[in-house]
Amino acid sequence: MRVNLASVYVDDQDKALRFYTEVLGFVKKTEVPLGEHRWLTVVAPEAPDGVELLLEPDAHPASKAFKAALVADGIPLTSFAVDDVRAEVTRLRDLGVRFTLDPTDAGSVTIAVLDDTCGNLIQLTQTH
């Protein structure tokens, strides 16, 4: 058994696709129309057949409340691995990304937390 799909609930799929591809650097893998929304996934460019990230509409009221509660408590929805957190934070800040947690050493990892502009906090993690 292995993970093949993970989701982030987003408030606007077009805005999310732009942020996750043009800013974070993922590439679009799947886009299938489903009524007013789409089955829209992105993947890491170096792993096109790897885990897909579903940019899922937060249309259900529970997803909006869940996201808001996590953000209010400063809790990231998910975590993305990076090779160098400090370099990635610098790159993303230069693109206008807002961080809620600057690079912080936490034992065997260094973490930082960003606002994805779609209602989520996302943690970046570098393992030492």
Summary of the structure (lengths in Angstrom):
residues: 128
radius of gyration: 14.5
end to end distance: 26.8
largest distance: 45.9
contacts: 350
relative contact order: 0.20
helix: 26%
strand: 41%
